Amino acid sequence: MRARLLRTFAPLVLVTAALLGSGCGDNTAAAPVPPTTSQQAPQDTGHARLNQLVGEWTAEKSTFVAGGTPENPIVTRDAVSRWSWVAETGGNFLREEVTGTFGDRPYYRLGLLGYSPVDDRYEWSTFDSVTPLTMAYRGAKGSANAPELSMTGEFTDPGITGPANVGKSVPMRTVIRLESPDRTVMELYFTPPGEPERLADRVVLTRLS
C-alpha cells in the first residue's frame, strides 16, 4: 500500500519541486518592463509638440453662440481643463477633460487630439454636454509645422448658429495656439450659410500644474 502511494504522489512532488525551484532560484531574471504612463508620448516631433499641453489648466471660456452673442458672450471662469496621454493607445492621443458650468448648467467636454505622421497634420474631436453631436476637425496635409494648430471640419447645425440654419451643414475651424508653457488659446470658428466666418468660442488656458 505504501509503495502504491509513493508511486501515485511521486510525480506531484517532482512538479512541485520544479515550480518551487523556478520561483526561488537566482534573481537574475529580467526586470518587468514598466507600463506606459499617461504622460508618455511617441518620440516623433509631431507628438512631442503636444507635450506642452499635458497637465491641469484653468479654462476661461467665452461663448458667442448658443445663447451668447459677440457683444454679450456667455463667460465661464470656473472651468478646469486636464490633459493627459491616453496610455491605452500607446500614447498616440491626448485626452482633454473639461469640467465647469455653462450659464446655469454643469458643463463637460471630452476632447481627443492626435498627430497623423502619414499626413503630417493634427486631428481633433470633441464631445460635450451642450452640442448633441461629435465635432471633428483635421488639419491640412503637411500643416503640422505651422505656428498654430489649425483644423477644419463641418457639422449639421442643430440650431447653434440660429433657427434658420437647423439641419444645414456649417463649416467650422479650430485653432490652438501654444503661446507658452503656461498659456494656450483655443478658438472655434463657424461659417454659417451665406455668412462670413465668425468666432463662436474662445478658451484661454492658464496652467495650474
Beta strands, then each sheet from edge to edge (+ up, - down):
strand 1: 55-63
strand 2: 74-85
strand 3: 93-102
strand 4: 105-116
strand 5: 121-128
strand 6: 135-138
strand 7: 149-156
strand 8: 169-180
strand 9: 183-190
strand 10: 198-207
sheet 1: 6+ 5- 4+ 3- 2+ 1- 10+ 9- 8+ 7-
end
